[in-house]
């Protein structure tokens, strides 16, 4: 249609072109498209005509100016799109005007189109040198946002950069980490998939396969892509493909049954109702341009006069395909009827007449209005809207290009503006293919994505989603299942990061989140529970009075201490008897007291260690034992000196009387007291938490402070014991009835045996058993002394009183 200013239009009404072989001897044939007409694209082109007629009838926008249009079929192919671009650049007039007026008579001021990104790239490159703006309604390739390469390009549909990011976030939202990917082998598919894969990688999503195809590829290529989809383990398939390419792929997949797949679609095909007939795609989900309403459009689409149809080859083709008839009787076959104009388009089920989901159609509508506003601002600038604009203004496309960058208006409640890259604000509907009980699949809006909102709030779902096989449960598509708490992920060699094995956390470490890549060590005073998903306080271990060992040892300590007291009582009661008086009763009482203290000092080893108990247990043990050994040593010396004193002229006893015996005991004991004092002053024993012997428990124990101090105390006891043992051995052959040297020898044998055994046992025993060994050594050696020295005397006192006489003790021949 002619007008004061022309707007070009490029629509993919067909998907194929006739192959022409030129012989270069005659004029080449005109480019012709073939295949069935795309009724959806026809609706887009008719929406452009509707918008132009609506603007021409407006008194506010471009008053007094009539817009015209040139609409071409690009066949969705680059070669045809190039031909269309040259048509836009050529004049409508067959010859140039004469004179000096060489203006662009009939040249388009701007172009609306194309559907595909590749045709739009070709058109943009060709018309860009002439500053003719191109406003696309469906070309979403992110590459077209590059103003260095495409300075004249604008679009009313968001860039795939936003859609790719939205798809990646959608997949991440539903927990899918193992997916397949197919794409159109075109600028739209390749660039869109590249953007998606980059966004998916950032979200931690892995791709099992990524394949490209094109509708003109050999059948074997399409079949290969279909076979990969059938055999793959990924349940989720992301398809970044154009409608024409996707139709070919779904047709191939429908030939053979295959496992159900959850389809994730790009805007180009997921909102196309023609593909809903493929029932195996029910449950598909993807992003689409928000639905809209264009008042009066449906009536315009249906109001086709018979003369209008016959005058247009495109409408003729549509009409004949829709009603299976021929407008010309001469072209009709025997089985075909002739169209007579009575066909009912009102009840026709076609994408052309379906205005229930005007998504891309609204993008065409907005593109036309954006160009009209740019022309209005250039031609009618500064004039009242009621005034007629000057249609004779010499308008250049460059002016329209400049004004397009500034447009900002609202049409039918929809805002229209462009950013610096010529892109609009990215807002998408989240659509879902839901299959009803009747078997019909409907495209339902279930959510929204708004890229202008803050990060994390762009995406929301406000309606239930139906998944593959009409399920309400979200399908699972992962290479490896989630690693539970207490485990960590270990990557499988040679596979993507989404493929991994789950192994239990090592000893002492936990993981308290699913799919953890690392295990966290517990604090040194904590230990993992059985599931290794949380750290719990380590149990504290020490020899307590509630412990079975503690109870046993404490009971035995008290019993033998009580036994020592009873022995002392017996000796005290019979203190005038010869057997008590025979070998220094004072040392015997002192020995019994020291033995009682030895038994009782073992109680300080039981219970939770504290600063005082740690210092007391070792020093009390060392001092009481030295006191005990000193008494035994004193008794041994008395036995030896007593026999020496019986020799004629000997006065040895006056040098080792009671006073000297007491001084000997006190001197030996004082040395131990001095050693213990130095130990406590320099580096005393302190309570510690032993975290190294056992990893899973804490042992409360007394650190020696100074190991030298401990072994000096123990070595001094051993030295006295060895000295006593030597003296007792020297006196062992003296008459049995008169002395206790043999009893002391046996007691020292037991004592030395116990403490020699104690050393390796003490060093090798872990935890509380170290204390058990030490207590056992104290009780065993002390009890051995008491048993060997006092048991025979008590037996005589209590059960053989007839032997408790001086005569019996002095009789050297009596056994």
Residue, then its C-alpha position, 0 to 999 in steps of 0.5 A: x500500500x502506497x503512502x506518504x511514508x513507507x514502512x517495510x515489513x519482512x515476515x517468514x511466511x514460508x520456510x523453504x525456497x525454490x532452488x533455481x539453477x541459473x544458466x546466465x544466458x537469460x534473466x534469472x527467475x524471481x526468488x520464490x518461496x515454497x511449502x505450506x504457509x505459516x498462518x502464525x506469521x501471516x497473522x503477524x503481517x496482518x497485525x502490521x497492516x492493522x496497526x498502520x490502518x489504525x494509525x492512519x485513522x488516528x487524529x493524534x498520531x501523524x494527523x494528515x499523514x498516510x503511512x504505506x507499507x511494503x511487506x515481503x516474505x523472507x522464507x526464513x532464509x538468509x538468501x531471500x532476506x538479502x533479496x528483500x533488503x535490496x527491495x527495500x533499498x530500491x525505489x517503488x518508481x521504475x525510473x528516477x525522477x527528473x530534475x534536481x529532486x533526487x529524494x528517495x521516492x518510495x524508499x522505506x523509512x524503517x523496516x519491521x522484521x524479521x522473525x529469525x535472527x539470521x535474516x534480521x542480521x542480513x537485512x540490518x547489515x545491508x540497510x545500515x549504510x543507508x541509516x534505515x532502522x530495523x525494528x524486529x518483533x521476534x529476533x532475539x539473538x544477543x549478538x544483535x545488541x552490539x551497536x558497533x555492528x548493528x547500529x540501526x537495529x531495535x527490537x520490541x522483544x527482549x534479547x536472548x541474553x535475558x532468556x538464557x539467564x532466566x532458563x538457567x535460573x529456572x533449571x536451577x530452581x527445580x534442582x536439575x543438574x544433568x540436562x541435554x541441549x539441542x539448538x537451531x544451527x543458526x544465529x538464533x540457536x547458536x548464540x542463544x545456546x552459547x549464552x544459556x550454557x554460560x549461564x548454566x555453568x555459573x549455576x552448576x548445571x552440567x550438559x550431557x550433550x549439546x547438538x545443533x540441527x537445521x530444518x534443511x539438514x539431511x534426514x539422517x542428521x535430524x534422525x541422529x539428533x533424535x536418537x541421542x535424545x532417546x538414548x540419553x540419561x538426562x530427563x530434561x531437554x533444553x531446546x533453543x530452536x526456532x519453530x520451523x526447526x523444532x517442528x521437524x525434530x518433533x516430527x522425527x521423534x514422533x516416529x518411534x516411542x521413547x522414554x518421557x522427557x521434560x522439555x524446556x523451551x525457548x520463546x520461539x517455539x514454546x508459545x506456538x500452539x501448533x506444536x501442542x499436537x505432539x502429546x509427548x511434549x505435554x508438561x513442557x515449560x519455558x518463557x514466553x512474551x506476556x499475553x496481551x490484547x489488541x482491541x479490534x484485531x480479531x475483527x480485522x483478521x476475520x473481515x476478509x472480503x472475497x475480492x481482497x483474497x483473490x487480489x493477494x497471492x498470500x491470502x489466496x494460498x491461505x484460503x485455499x489451504x484452510x478450506x481445501x478448495x481452489x479460487x480458480x476453477x482452472x487450477x482445481x483438480x477433479x477431487x477439489x472444490x472451487x472456493x465461492x466466498x461462502x467459506x466460514x472463516x469465523x469458525x476456522x481453527x487456525x493460528x491465524x484466527x487464534x487471538x487468545x494468546x497474542x504474544x509476538x503479535x503484540x511485538x509487531x504491533x508495538x514495533x509499528x507504533x514505535x516507528x510511527x512515533x519516531x516519524x511523528x516526532x521527526x515530522x510533527x515536532x512542536x506542532x499541536x496534535x490537532x494540526x495536520x502534519x506536513x506530509x511534504x516534509x523531506x524526511x530522511x531515514x536517519x531522522x527516524x533512526x535518531x528519534x527511535x532511540x528516544x521513543x517512550x510511550x504507552x500503547x494499550x497499556x504496554x510501555x514501549x522504549x529502548x535502552x542504549x542497545x536498542x533492547x526493551x525491558x525483559x519481562x517473560x511469562x512462564x508458560x506450561x503445556x498442560x494436558x486436559x482430560x479431553x486430550x487437548x494440550x493448552x499453553x497456560x501461564x504459571x509464573x513471571x520473570x522480570x529482569x528489572x527486579x533485584x537479583x533473586x526476586x526476578x522469578x516467581x511461580x503463582x500456579x501449579x505446574x504439570x510435568x511430563x506424563x501429566x505428573x504433579x511431581x517435579x522430575x529428577x534429572x541428575x547425573x548423581x544423586x544428592x550426597x546426604x549429610x555426613x558425606x562429601x562429593x568426590x568427582x568422577x574422573x573424566x566426567x563433568x562436575x555433576x557426576x560424582x560419588x558420595x563418600x563418608x567424611x573421614x574420622x573427626x570431620x562432618x558435613x551438615x549440608x547436602x551435596x557438600x564438597x568438603x567435610x569440616x573438622x570438629x573442634x578438638x573437644x568435639x567429635x562427630x556423631x554416628x552419622x557424621x552430620x554434627x559435632x557433639x562434645x567428646x565424652x570425658x573419661x577419668x577414674x571416677x568413684x562411679x566407675x567399676x574400677x574406681x569402686x573396686x579400688x576404693x573399696x579395697x583401699x579402705x578395707x586394707x587400710x581398716x585391716x592395717x588399723x586392726x593390726x595396729x590395734x592388735x599390736x597395741x593391745x599386745x604391746x607388752x608381749x614378747x613378739x611385739x617387743x622383740x623387734x622395736x615396737x615403735x617402728x612397727x607402729x610407725x610402719x603400720x601408720x605409714x601403710x595405712x596412709x599408703x592405702x588411703x593415698x590411693x584414694x586421691x588418684x580417684x575422681x576428676x583431677x584438680x590442681x590440689x589433687x594432682x599435687x597431693x596424689x604424687x607427693x603423698x604417695x612418694x612421702x608415705x612410701x618412703x616413710x614405709x620403706x624407711x621403717x622397714x629399713x630401720x627394722x632390718x638394720x635393727x635385726x642386723x645390729x641386734x645380732x652383732x650386739x650379742x658378740x662379746x665386747x660389742x657395744x653397737x646397740x648404743x649407737x643405734x638405739x631408739x633415738x637413732x632409729x627415729x632419726x634414720x626414718x626421719x632423715x630418709x623421709x625428709x630427703x623425699x619431702x625435699x625432693x617433692x618440694x622442689x618438684x612442686x615449686x619448679x614444675x608441679x603436676x597439673x590437671x590436663x585434658x588429654x586429646x591425643x591418646x584417644x581421638x573420640x574421648x577426652x581423658x582428664x589426667x594429671x600431667x607430671x609437670x616435670x617428668x624428672x621430678x616424678x622419676x626422681x621420687x620413684x627412683x628414690x623409693x626404689x633405691x631405698x627398697x633395693x638397699x633394704x632388700x640387700x640388707x634383708x638378704x644378708x640377714x636371711x640366715x639368722x635364726x628364724x625364731x629371733x628375727x624377721x629378716x626373712x619376712x622382710x626379704x619376702x616383702x621386699x621381693x614382692x615390693x620390687x617385683x610390683x614396682x619393676x612390673x609397674x614401669x612398663x605397665x604405667x608407660x603403655x597403659x592408656x587413659x584412666x588405666x594409667x591411674x588404675x595401674x598406679x593405684x594397683x601398684x601402690x595397693x599391691x606393694x603396700x599390702x605385700x609389706x603388711x602381709x609378709x611382715x605382720x601376718x605371721x606375728x598376728x597369727x602367733x598372737x591370735x592363734x598360737x599364744x603359747x609361742x608368744x613367749x621370750x623362751x620360745x623366741x630365744x630358742x635357737x633350735x626350735x623351728 
